[in-house]
Amino acid sequence: MAYEHLTVSIEEPIAVVTLDRPQVLNSLNQALMEELAAALEGFDHDARVRCAVLWGGSRVFAAGADVREMAGAGTGDMVRGYRFQQWERIRRVATPLVAAVSGYALGGGCELAMLCDIIIASETAQFGQPEIRLGVMPGAGGTQRLTRAVGKSRAMEMILTGQPITAEEARRAGLVSRVVPVEICLDEAKALAREIAAQPPIAVRMAKEAVLQAFETPLADGVLFERRCFHLLFGTEDAREGIRAFLDKRRAAWSGR
């Protein structure tokens, strides 16, 4: 598929998706988000891809939503618009997603990074929700995911002032997994993606789903969901192979079945 606002490369068993609107700092317009949702959904049905990396380039990840698309819009226009359906489609993607963030990840860019499963940040990365300075507020999950990641007080400060935090502050707060030099940010994310892709694919997808349940259900319900996934995995060939390989002291050969 040809994309106008993305570059997609398959590097089996991973894929790399690069946001490609550098002239506007990768601002997230409707067309880009539609392409991104379609590309990520496609990986769920592509046997070559077991993990995907989302990258914006070394200068900027994404500086936010394309404000020009919202200029002059009223409440009814925003409610009727297609804007957030693409975000919900990305949220439901089963393929693990690693965000490689360098430079600005602001507004929608921060929300997009948080929509991924793991964030690797370069030393230049900045994360923020500056929507308050436009007279609005985050609308693609920023108030919810940021609070779950960094806690109420820090999220309140970031959202109510619009002030960003540095990569190291984000790491200490638990928003990102690790901070690396700019020149190796993408390579570090790709190496992590390959490590994930080397694991049994059915177990990886079910484990991702179970972790996400921790953010959306009470503890007792989340544990019950986890237990059901755990039991279901014993019906897979990979579970039998993994246990046999452990007992035989050899490397497992995953079939994805």
C-alpha positions as CSV (number, residue, x, y, z in Angstrom):
1,M,0.0,0.0,0.0
2,A,1.3,3.5,-0.9
3,Y,1.2,6.1,1.9
4,E,1.3,9.9,1.6
5,H,2.2,10.7,5.2
6,L,4.0,7.5,6.4
7,T,6.9,5.4,5.4
8,V,6.4,1.7,6.2
9,S,9.2,-0.9,6.0
10,I,9.0,-4.6,6.8
11,E,12.2,-5.9,8.4
12,E,11.0,-9.4,9.3
13,P,10.0,-10.2,11.9
14,I,9.4,-6.5,12.7
15,A,8.0,-3.4,10.9
16,V,9.0,0.2,11.2
17,V,6.5,2.9,10.6
18,T,7.9,6.5,10.2
19,L,5.7,9.5,10.5
20,D,6.5,11.6,7.4
21,R,5.2,15.2,7.6
22,P,8.5,16.9,8.5
23,Q,7.5,20.2,7.1
24,V,4.9,20.6,9.9
25,L,6.8,18.7,12.6
26,N,4.7,15.5,12.0
27,S,1.5,17.2,13.1
28,L,-1.2,14.6,13.2
29,N,-3.9,15.4,10.6
30,Q,-6.9,13.2,9.7
31,A,-5.2,11.8,6.7
32,L,-2.0,10.7,8.6
33,M,-4.1,9.1,11.4
34,E,-6.2,7.2,8.9
35,E,-3.1,5.8,7.2
36,L,-1.5,5.0,10.5
37,A,-4.6,3.1,11.8
38,A,-4.8,1.1,8.5
39,A,-1.0,0.3,8.5
40,L,-1.0,-0.9,12.2
41,E,-4.3,-2.9,11.7
42,G,-2.6,-4.6,8.7
43,F,0.2,-5.9,10.8
44,D,-2.3,-8.0,12.8
45,H,-3.0,-10.0,9.6
46,D,0.6,-10.1,8.3
47,A,2.5,-13.2,9.5
48,R,5.8,-11.4,8.7
49,V,5.3,-8.8,11.5
50,R,5.4,-9.8,15.2
51,C,6.2,-6.4,16.6
52,A,6.2,-2.8,15.2
53,V,8.2,0.3,15.9
54,L,6.7,3.8,15.5
55,W,9.3,6.5,14.8
56,G,9.1,10.2,13.8
57,G,12.7,10.9,13.1
58,S,15.6,12.2,15.2
59,R,14.3,15.8,15.3
60,V,10.7,15.3,16.3
61,F,8.2,12.5,17.0
62,A,5.0,14.5,16.6
63,A,4.4,18.1,17.7
64,G,0.7,17.6,18.2
65,A,-2.6,17.6,16.3
66,D,-2.9,19.6,13.1
67,V,-4.5,22.7,14.7
68,R,-5.5,24.1,11.2
69,E,-8.0,21.2,10.9
70,M,-9.7,22.3,14.1
71,A,-9.7,26.1,13.5
72,G,-13.3,27.4,13.4
73,A,-14.8,24.1,14.5
74,G,-17.7,24.1,16.9
75,T,-18.9,21.5,19.4
76,G,-21.1,19.8,16.9
77,D,-18.4,19.7,14.3
78,M,-16.0,17.9,16.8
79,V,-18.7,15.5,18.0
80,R,-19.7,14.5,14.4
81,G,-16.1,14.4,13.1
82,Y,-14.2,11.2,12.5
83,R,-11.2,12.3,14.6
84,F,-11.1,9.8,17.5
85,Q,-12.3,6.7,15.7
86,Q,-8.8,6.2,14.3
87,W,-7.3,6.4,17.8
88,E,-9.7,3.7,19.0
89,R,-8.7,1.5,16.0
90,I,-5.0,1.8,17.0
91,R,-5.9,1.1,20.7
92,R,-7.3,-2.3,19.5
93,V,-4.2,-3.3,17.5
94,A,-3.0,-6.7,18.9
95,T,0.6,-6.4,17.5
96,P,3.0,-5.0,20.2
97,L,3.9,-1.4,19.4
98,V,7.2,0.2,20.5
99,A,7.4,4.0,20.2
100,A,10.9,5.4,19.5
101,V,10.6,9.1,20.6
102,S,13.2,11.7,19.8
103,G,12.5,15.4,20.1
104,Y,9.0,16.8,20.7
105,A,6.1,14.5,21.6
106,L,3.5,17.1,22.4
107,G,-0.3,17.0,22.6
108,G,-1.4,14.4,20.2
109,G,2.2,13.3,19.8
110,C,2.4,12.5,23.5
111,E,-0.9,10.7,23.3
112,L,0.2,8.7,20.3
113,A,3.4,7.6,22.1
114,M,1.3,6.6,25.2
115,L,-1.0,4.6,22.9
116,C,2.0,2.4,22.1
117,D,3.0,-0.4,24.5
118,I,6.6,0.6,25.3
119,I,8.3,4.0,24.8
120,I,12.1,4.3,24.1
121,A,13.1,7.9,24.4
122,S,16.2,9.7,23.1
123,E,17.9,12.2,25.4
124,T,16.3,15.1,23.5
125,A,12.8,13.8,23.9
126,Q,10.2,16.1,25.5
127,F,6.7,15.0,26.5
128,G,3.8,17.3,27.1
129,Q,0.1,18.2,26.8
130,P,0.1,21.9,26.0
131,E,-3.6,22.0,24.8
132,I,-4.6,24.2,27.8
133,R,-2.6,27.0,26.1
134,L,-5.1,26.9,23.2
135,G,-8.1,27.1,25.5
136,V,-8.9,23.4,25.2
137,M,-7.6,20.2,26.8
138,P,-6.3,16.7,25.7
139,G,-8.9,14.7,23.9
140,A,-7.1,11.5,22.7
141,G,-6.5,9.9,26.0
142,G,-4.0,12.4,27.5
143,T,-5.8,13.0,30.8
144,Q,-6.3,9.3,31.3
145,R,-3.1,7.6,30.1
146,L,-0.8,10.3,31.4
147,T,-2.4,10.1,34.9
148,R,-2.0,6.3,34.9
149,A,1.6,6.6,33.8
150,V,2.9,9.4,36.1
151,G,0.3,9.8,38.8
152,K,-2.3,12.5,39.6
153,S,-0.1,15.3,40.8
154,R,2.5,15.3,37.9
155,A,-0.3,14.8,35.3
156,M,-2.2,17.7,36.8
157,E,0.9,19.9,36.6
158,M,1.6,19.0,33.0
159,I,-1.9,19.3,31.8
160,L,-3.0,22.5,33.7
161,T,0.2,24.4,32.9
162,G,1.1,22.9,29.5
163,Q,4.7,22.5,30.6
164,P,6.5,19.5,29.1
165,I,8.9,17.2,30.9
166,T,12.3,16.0,29.7
167,A,13.2,12.4,28.7
168,E,14.9,11.7,32.0
169,E,12.0,13.2,34.0
170,A,9.7,10.9,31.9
171,R,11.8,7.9,32.7
172,R,11.8,8.6,36.5
173,A,8.1,9.2,36.4
174,G,7.5,5.8,34.7
175,L,6.3,7.2,31.3
176,V,9.1,5.8,29.3
177,S,11.1,2.5,29.6
178,R,14.6,3.8,28.9
179,V,16.5,6.9,27.7
180,V,19.3,6.5,25.1
181,P,21.4,8.7,22.9
182,V,19.7,10.2,19.9
183,E,21.9,8.4,17.4
184,I,20.8,4.9,18.7
185,C,17.2,5.6,19.6
186,L,15.7,3.9,16.6
187,D,18.2,1.0,16.7
188,E,17.4,0.5,20.4
189,A,13.7,0.4,19.7
190,K,14.2,-2.0,16.8
191,A,16.4,-4.3,19.0
192,L,13.7,-4.4,21.6
193,A,11.1,-5.1,19.0
194,R,13.1,-8.0,17.7
195,E,13.5,-9.4,21.2
196,I,9.7,-9.3,21.6
197,A,9.2,-10.8,18.1
198,A,11.4,-13.7,19.1
199,Q,8.9,-14.8,21.8
200,P,5.9,-17.1,21.1
201,P,3.4,-14.8,19.2
202,I,0.1,-16.0,20.6
203,A,1.4,-15.7,24.2
204,V,2.8,-12.2,23.4
205,R,-0.6,-10.9,22.1
206,M,-2.5,-12.4,25.0
207,A,0.0,-11.0,27.5
208,K,-0.3,-7.5,26.0
209,E,-4.1,-7.7,26.2
210,A,-3.9,-8.8,29.8
211,V,-1.5,-6.0,30.8
212,L,-3.9,-3.5,29.1
213,Q,-6.7,-4.8,31.2
214,A,-4.9,-3.6,34.3
215,F,-5.7,0.0,33.2
216,E,-9.3,-0.7,32.4
217,T,-10.8,-3.1,35.0
218,P,-10.8,-3.5,38.8
219,L,-8.0,-5.8,40.1
220,A,-10.2,-8.8,40.7
221,D,-11.6,-8.7,37.2
222,G,-8.1,-8.2,35.7
223,V,-6.7,-11.2,37.6
224,L,-9.6,-13.3,36.3
225,F,-8.9,-12.2,32.7
226,E,-5.3,-13.0,33.2
227,R,-6.1,-16.4,34.5
228,R,-8.3,-17.2,31.6
229,C,-5.6,-16.2,29.1
230,F,-3.1,-18.3,31.0
231,H,-5.4,-21.4,30.8
232,L,-6.1,-20.8,27.1
233,L,-2.4,-20.7,26.2
234,F,-2.1,-24.4,27.4
235,G,-4.1,-25.2,24.3
236,T,-1.4,-23.9,22.0
237,E,1.4,-25.8,20.3
238,D,3.8,-23.1,21.4
239,A,3.1,-23.8,25.1
240,R,3.8,-27.5,24.6
241,E,7.0,-26.7,22.6
242,G,8.2,-24.2,25.2
243,I,7.8,-26.6,28.1
244,R,9.5,-29.4,26.2
245,A,12.3,-27.2,25.1
246,F,12.9,-26.1,28.7
247,L,13.0,-29.7,29.9
248,D,15.3,-30.7,27.0
249,K,17.5,-27.7,27.7
250,R,17.3,-26.4,24.1
251,R,16.0,-23.3,22.3
252,A,12.2,-23.4,21.6
253,A,11.1,-23.2,18.0
254,W,7.9,-21.2,18.0
255,S,5.2,-21.9,15.4
256,G,2.6,-19.3,16.3
257,R,0.0,-22.0,16.7
